[in-house]
Amino acid sequence: MADISKFKTPSGTIYDFKDAKARQQVLTFTNLTVNLANAVADTTYSDYPYSFKIYLTGVTQYHVPTVQLKTPSSLVSDLCESGNGYVKLYANTNSGTISIDNIVCERGGN
């Protein structure tokens, strides 16, 4: 029987799913508060001229983030992206605060 705990990508990278780091496919962060004064000008989305990063340990550009606000807000877009060590969100203001119930980052891609 084949060992399905390891797999090789077309580029030759071997992933060992018995490895603790490889098993961290889902990261969850809860009860966060963000000060929008830290948002910077961003031209990615015209309706949301600011962006801000929430720095989170273990997150990579290969994670797909889902953000759930404690209370719905028109201040923050539902569009977000991940990078090495952060999740980036977009806002239509750079003042006030938002409360985030949770951020779930699921590993996809590479």
Beta strands, then each sheet from edge to edge (+ up, - down):
strand 1: 6-8
strand 2: 14-16
strand 3: 26-35
strand 4: 40-45
strand 5: 48-55
strand 6: 63-69
strand 7: 76-83
strand 8: 86-91
strand 9: 97-107
sheet 1: 1+ 2-
sheet 2: 3+ 9- 6+
sheet 3: 4+ 5- 8+ 7-
end
